[in-house]
Amino acid sequence: MKKGNGMKKNLRKRLPSTTLDAVKAMKRGEREAEQEMLGPGFHSRHQIHKSKKTYTRKMKHKQNRETNV
């Protein structure tokens, strides 16, 4: 039984090293630009969509719900 699928090995065999270096440089540049914009640390790119029907105890949500009812 094999462990893993060996995707990295296959990718290295198929692509020339210059292409891999270019991809690495692009990723590194994007990461540095993102850190300059947002600051260091983790920042999620997408937020989860919350249902309007989800119960919450926060006052700001209770006020909106009372006016809509």
C-alpha positions as CSV (number, residue, x, y, z in Angstrom):
1,M,0.0,0.0,0.0
2,K,1.5,3.4,-1.1
3,K,1.4,6.4,1.2
4,G,0.5,9.7,-0.5
5,N,-0.1,10.2,-4.2
6,G,3.3,11.5,-5.2
7,M,2.0,14.7,-6.8
8,K,5.1,16.7,-6.1
9,K,7.4,14.1,-7.6
10,N,5.3,13.9,-10.8
11,L,5.2,17.7,-11.0
12,R,8.9,18.0,-10.8
13,K,9.4,15.4,-13.6
14,R,7.0,17.2,-15.9
15,L,7.9,20.8,-15.4
16,P,11.3,22.4,-16.0
17,S,12.9,23.9,-12.9
18,T,12.6,27.4,-14.3
19,T,8.8,27.1,-14.3
20,L,8.8,25.9,-10.7
21,D,11.1,28.8,-9.7
22,A,8.7,31.2,-11.4
23,V,5.7,29.8,-9.6
24,K,7.5,30.0,-6.2
25,A,8.5,33.6,-6.9
26,M,5.0,34.6,-7.8
27,K,3.6,32.9,-4.6
28,R,6.2,34.6,-2.5
29,G,5.5,38.0,-4.1
30,E,1.7,37.6,-3.6
31,R,2.3,36.7,0.1
32,E,4.5,39.7,0.7
33,A,2.1,42.1,-0.9
34,E,-0.8,40.7,1.2
35,Q,1.3,41.1,4.4
36,E,2.0,44.7,3.4
37,M,-1.7,45.4,2.9
38,L,-3.2,43.5,5.8
39,G,-0.3,43.2,8.3
40,P,1.4,40.1,9.6
41,G,-0.5,36.9,10.6
42,F,-3.4,35.0,9.2
43,H,-6.3,36.7,7.4
44,S,-9.2,34.8,6.0
45,R,-10.1,35.5,2.4
46,H,-13.7,34.6,2.6
47,Q,-16.3,34.9,5.3
48,I,-19.0,32.2,5.9
49,H,-22.5,33.3,4.9
50,K,-24.7,33.4,8.0
51,S,-28.4,32.7,7.7
52,K,-30.8,35.4,8.7
53,K,-32.7,32.8,10.8
54,T,-29.7,31.9,12.9
55,Y,-30.3,32.8,16.6
56,T,-27.9,35.3,18.2
57,R,-27.9,36.9,21.6
58,K,-26.2,40.1,20.5
59,M,-28.2,43.3,21.1
60,K,-27.5,44.7,17.6
61,H,-29.2,41.7,16.1
62,K,-32.1,41.7,18.5
63,Q,-32.9,45.4,17.7
64,N,-32.9,44.7,13.9
65,R,-35.1,41.7,14.4
66,E,-37.7,43.6,16.5
67,T,-38.0,46.3,13.9
68,N,-38.4,43.8,11.1
69,V,-41.2,41.8,12.8
